[in-house]
Amino acid sequence: MGRSKQHPLRPDWDQVKDDVMRTAVRAKVETHAHLRAKLLDTGNEELVENAPRDFCWGSGSDRSGRNMLGKILMEVRESVRRMA
């Protein structure tokens, strides 16, 4: 849906997209125990979204991407640990 022209992005999307993803990941991990366990099982490993064409959420083809999904997953993992 995010790529569809039928559903235009909100005008401030670039400013809010990281927080929207952070909220979604946190909700998913809080709601699904098996996902929470999988995330915690990653220990202290760096998490990288291996998405060659995505330089925002992923690492991009040359690993120069922002890897925001990986960073958000690591933030949420740390948050879950502190709450346990």
C-alpha positions, 0 to 999 in steps of 0.5 A: 500500500505504501507504494501505491499512488491510490494511497498517497503518503502523508506530507510529513512522512519523512519526519515521522516514519521512524517513530511509526516503525518504532511504534509498530515494532514495539507493538508487535513484540509486546503482542507476540511472545514468540517474536519477543523471544526470537528478538531476545535470542539475538543477544547483543548481535548487530541486527541488519535488515539485508535489503539490497534495494532499501537504503532507508529501512535496510542496509542497501546493496553496498551496506551504506543504507541507514538500516533503520529497521535493524536499529529500531529492532535493537532499540526495542530489544534493549527496552524489552530486556530492561523490562524483564 
